[in-house]
Amino acid sequence: MHVGLTTSWFASLLVLTCPGYCKGPDVAPNGLRVFAEVMKTQVGIIGAGPAGLVLAQLLAQQGVESVVLEDRSRTYVEARIRAGILEQSTVDVLTEAGVGDRVHREGLRHDGIHLQWPGHREHLDFSALCGRSVWAYGQTEVVKDLINARLAAGHPLHFEVSDVALHDVETNRPRITYTDRDGVAQTLECLVIAGCDGSHGPSRDLIPSTIRHTWERTYPFAWLGILADVPPSTDELIYAWHPDGFALHSMRSPTVSRLYLQVRPDEDITSWSDDRIWSQLAHRLDLDGWQLHTGPILEKSVLPMRSFVNTPMRHGNLFLAGDAAHIVPPTGAKGLNLAVSDVALLARALTDLVVKKDGARADAYSENALRRVWRATHFSWWMTSMLHTTGDDFDAQLQLSQLRYVATSRAAAASLAENYTGMPISDDGAGWSGSDPDHT
């Protein structure tokens, strides 16, 4: 075992002979400062979101050791409200990783969605169009399942760390330094580092500016999202175009609904009372013969919308995954799913690299992952552009024409269904063209 191998004898020597050398914050009863031990592992993972936790789970199945570091508390990580739709491929990965039992038992399988515009609500049957499905199962539940599995197996997972910094990522012995929850400075030596620390973590900045490329688009609207203690008013998600702004009816469980309204990016959440929110949702989702159920609102927030891609996704022995490398608007339900597809590829690559000393997959990781990233980025932009109003009448007519085309053309509907349910995860990132003989 690599984890737990330390240089504690050297640390003790420093404490005994050079007490002034140690800069750690802890002080023993005798006045000597505690010097942090150096830990070693094969893969250091920064971030205990879906990307980091799924990667750790997949690596553990292959006998690859890892340590996961997270700056937030376990309570925070398990409670933050994020994505709620899992692609077919994501469910497949979670199942193969041994953490899919609750998804299949408690998740809501959906075989389609509803597209709506005033006076019309059309159903797209994914099972008939592409033979695949999605599941309504909140990211909070995915994270809980992964944390429980990791802790039950006794694998290292450290919450509430701070001062995380990466070192020597261009060498064969990269290091992560951090301060643990007790205030003790720590050093983790790795063979490779996986930066799964989101858009505000330190990993992305380690990609040198001389080779880094960034593509970004900020959208002129946002979502006001609510979590409501009320059974869903629909069997499957409703994506509604309305002249007063987009609305979405989603769900988390048979008793909890998740709904969204298009608002301005600078929207003041305090100006939205519960009554105002429900009134606007009922207005934008209105359809003869259908009624929106209302109830207590448990949580509400404004979600900004942007597209962001950072390349490359590897530099030296640092690999990026999830939001550390890319962000998509939530319209296409791709954020969590892209993170899982990233680490499904990365787990194979790192297993080969660490266990077999074969770097072929690791060398191809960035290029292969980015094929799927750009496909999902385009689909998310396309869904966003089709459904959100801009105040321009010409745009509105184009959007309505596109909605009618998708609802009446099997080819157009099948394209949406394939992208929404997610391409199969293939090593080369090619998806349908590389893995399914019916999509050549």
N, C-alpha and C positions, 0 to 999 in steps of 0.2 A: 504494500500500500504506500502510495506517495503522500497522501494527506496525513498530516500529523508528524512527518519527519521534520525535525527542528534542529536548530543550532543553539539549543537552550544552554548547553555547556559553555558556549562562547558568550552568550548573554549573561550568564551567571558570573563569568570571569570579568566582564566589563563592569557589572554592578559592584562586584567586590573590590576591584582594583581602580576603577575609574568612574566613581559615582557622578562626577560632573559631566561625563561624556553623554549620559543618557538624557534624552529630552522628552521622554514620555510623560504623560500627565499624572500617572498614578504614583503615589508615595507609600511605601511600606511603613509599618509601625516604627521601625528603627531609623526611618528617615531616608533610606536608600530608595532611589527611583526604580520602578519596574521597567526593564527593557523588553520590548516586544519580541516574541519568538518569530522566526521565519518559517512559514508553512510552504509546502510544495504540493502541487497538484498537476494534472495533465492539462485541464482546460479551466481557465478562470472565466466565469460568466458574470458580467456586470448587468444587473437588472433582473428583477423577479416578476416581470410581467409575463404574458403568454409566451413571447419569443424565448426568453431566458429559461423559463421553467419547462417548456416543451423540449428545448434543446437538451437540458440537463437530464430529463426523463429518457429521451431517446439514446443519449450517450451511455447512461447507466445500464440500459438494456444490452449494450454491446461491451460492457465491462470497462468503459472509459470513465475515469474519475473526473469529477469537477467540483468546484466550489462556487456557489451563487452568492453574490453580494447585492444588497438592496438598500437604498437610502431611506426608504419609508418604513413605517411600522407594518407588521403583519395585518393589524386591524385595518389600516388604511388601504393596503393593497387588496385585501379581500372585499372591500366595500366600494371601491371607486366604480362608478357606473360608466360602462363603455359599450362596446359592440354587443349585439345580441343574435346575429344571424351567422350560423356556421355552414360553410360550404360542404358539399359531399366529401371532398378530399380532406378537409379539416377533420371531419368526423372519422374518416378512415384512419387518419394519422393518430388521433387520440385513442381510437379503439386498438390499433396495433401497439400503441405505447402502454396499454394496460390501464388507461384512465378514461375509458369511454362508457363504463357501466351506467353512470347517472345520466349521461347524455341520452342514451337509448331508453332508459327507464323514465326519465322526467322531462326530457326535451320534447318539443312539439315539432314533429316532422311536417314540413310543408312541401307540397308538390306543385306549387305555383304561386303567383301573386296576382293582384288586381291592379290594372291601370285605369285611372279615372280622369275624366274632364267633365265639365258641366253637362249633365243630362245623360252621361254614359259611364258605365263601369264594366270593363272587359276583363275576363279571366284568362291568364296564360297558363296552360297546363304543362309544367316542366317535364313531368314523367312521360307525356306523349311526345313532347318536342325534342327531348334529348336523353330521356331515360335516367335522369338524375334528380336529386332533391336537395333541400336545405333544412336546417333545424333551427328553431328558435330556442336558444339556450344562452343565457347571459354570460358575458366574459367574467363576471364576478364568480359564477359557479365553476367555470373552467379553471380559474385560478385557484379556487378552494380545492378542487379535485387534485390539481397538480401539487399544491403545497402539502396536502395531507399525504399524498403518495410519497413525496420526497422525505418528509419527516418520519413517516412510518418505516421507510427503508434505512433510516439513520444517515442519510447523506447530508453534507454540510450546506446550510442555508442560513445566511446571516442578515438580519434586518437591522435597520436604523444605523447603518454605517455612514460615515461622513468623510470629507477630505479625500475622496477617491481620485487617484491619479495613476496613469499608465506610464510605464517606462520601458525603454529598450524594445519596442515592438518590432524593430527591424532586425533583431538578433534572434538566436535560438533559445534565449532565456528571458523572455519578457517578464515584467513584474507589475504587480498592482500594489500600491500602498494605500492604506486607508486607516481610519480611526474607528474602532468598534464601538458598540453601544455603551460600553463601560468607560470609554474615553482613552483606551489604550491604542497606541499606534501599532499597526500590523503591516507585515509584508507578505505577499503571496507570490511565490515564484511559479511560473507556468511554462508549459510548452507552447500553448497558444492562448489568446484572449478572444472571447466573443463579446462584442459590444452590443448588448441588447437593452441599452439604457435610454431609449427614446430620443426625442428631438432636443432635449435639454441636458443630456448626459455628456460626459467628457470624451467618449470614444470617437465620435465623428470628427472632432477637432484634431485628432492625431493623423488624419489623412492630410498629407502635405498640400498646401495651396497650389503647388506647381503641377500636381497631377489631379487635383480635385475639380470636378465639374458639378454644377448645381443648376437644376431647372426648377422653376417655381411659378405658380400662378395663384394669386389670391382672388377669391370670388367676392363680388359686391353684395353678398348677403350672408346670413348665418341661420342657424336653427335654434329655435327655442324648444328645448326638449323637456318633457315631463315624465315622471314615473308615477303611475296612479294605482291606487288600491281599488281596482274595479276590473271585473272580467272583461276580456276583449269583446268588442262589438262585431268582430269579423273572424272568419275561420283562417284567413291568410292575409298577409300584409296588403294594405291599400296605399298605392302611390297616386296622389291626387294633384293634377294641375288645376289651378284656379286663377282667374285674373287678379285676385287679391293676394296671391302667393301660394306656394306649394304647401301641402300638408301630407303627413305620413301617419298611418295607424299601424303600429307594430305591437309586440307583446313580449312578455318575459315568461309567463306561466298562465295556466287557466284562470288565475285570479288577479294577475297584475298586468296592466297595459303600459305600453311605452308609446308616446305620441309626440309629434314634432310639428312646428309651424315655421315657415320661412319668415325671417325678420331682418332688420338692418344689422350690419356687423357691430354697430355701436349701441345696440338696443339696451335700454335700462331695464333689467329684470324686475326691479321694484315697481315698475309701472304696469306690470302684468299681474293683476289679481287672478285668483283661481276662476272667478266667474268670467272674466274677460278671456282667459285661455280657452275655457270650455265653449264659450260662445263663438270664438273664431274657428275652433276645430269643427264645431257643428256646422258652421257656415261653409267652410271650405270642403268638407267631406259630405255635404248634403246630397242626398239622392232619394227620390220618391220611393216610399215603402221601406226605407232603412232608417234606423235610429241609433245615434251614438249614446252609449252608456257613460254616465259621469260618476265621479266619486272623489274621495279624498286624494289630493295630490301629495305624494310623499317626497318628491324632489323635483326641482326645476333649475335649469341652467341654460345659458346661451353658448352655443358651440360655433366657433369660427370655422370657416371652410377654406381649405387651400389644397393645392397639389404641390408636391415637393419630391424631387428625386435627387439623391446625392450619389455620385460615382467617383471612384470604384468602391465596391463593397468589401474589398480586401486590400490591406497594405502590410507587407511583411507577414508577421504572425498575428495580426489583428484582423478579425472578420466582423463585419457589421451585419445586423439582421433587424427586421421590424422597423419601427419608427425612427431608429437611428439612421436609417438609410432612405426611407421614403414615407410620405404621408399622402393619403388620398381623402377627398371629401367623402362623407359617410353615405352618400346617395346610393352607391353601388355595393355597400356592405362588404368592403374589401379589406379594411385595415387589419383586423385580427387574422383574417384568412391569409393575407399576404405574409404576416409574421410567421404563421405556422408553415407555409410553403417554403419560406426562406430557410427555416431551421430544419425542415425535413431534408432539404438538399445539404445543408451545412453539417448535419449529424453524420451523414454518409461520408462526406468529404473529410471531416475530422477523424472519424473512425479509421478510415484508410490511412490518413496522415500519421496518426499517433500509434496505431496498432500495427499496421502493415508497412509503415514507412513509405507509403505510396502517395505522392503529392499530386497526381493527375486531377482528381476531382477537386482538390483544394485550389489548384491553379485555375480551374474552369469555373469555380463557384460564382464569382462576381458576374461574369458574362452570362452564365446560365440563369442565375436568379433574376437578373435584370430583364431577360426576355419576358418573364411572367409579370414582373413589376410594371413594365411599360404597357403590357396588355391590360392589366388591371387599372392602371392610371388612365388609359384611354377610355375604358368602359365607364369608370367613375365620372370622368369629365363629360362623357356623352350622356349619361343618365342625368347628371346635374344640369347640363345645358338644355335638355329636353323638358325638364319638369319645373324649373325655377323661372319665374317671371322677371323681366327686366324693366318693365314700363314702356317698352317699345312695341307698338302694335304690329309691326312687320315681324319681329321676333315671335310674337304670340301666334301669328298665323303659321309660321314655320313649325313651331312646336306642336300645334294642333294637327298639322299635316303629318308630322312624324309619328305622333301617337296613333292616329288613325291607320297609318301604314303598318305599324307594329301589330296593331290589333287585328288587321285583316290579311296580312301576308304571313304565310307559314314560314317562309325563309327568314323574314325579319324577326318574327317571334322566336324562331329557333336560335338565331344569333344572340338575342337577349338572354334566352334560357341557358345557353351554353356558357355565356360569360357570367351570368348571375350565380349559377350553381358551381362554377369554377372548373377550370381545366384540370385534368388529371396531372399529378405531380410527376414529371419525368426528369431524369438526370440532366438533360440538355435544355430544360425549360421550354421546350417546344409545345407542350400541351397536347392538344388534339392531333396536330400534324405529326408529332413524334411518337404517339402512343396508341392511337386508335385508327384502325384501318378504314373506318367509315368517315373519317375526317381528314382526307388527304388533299 
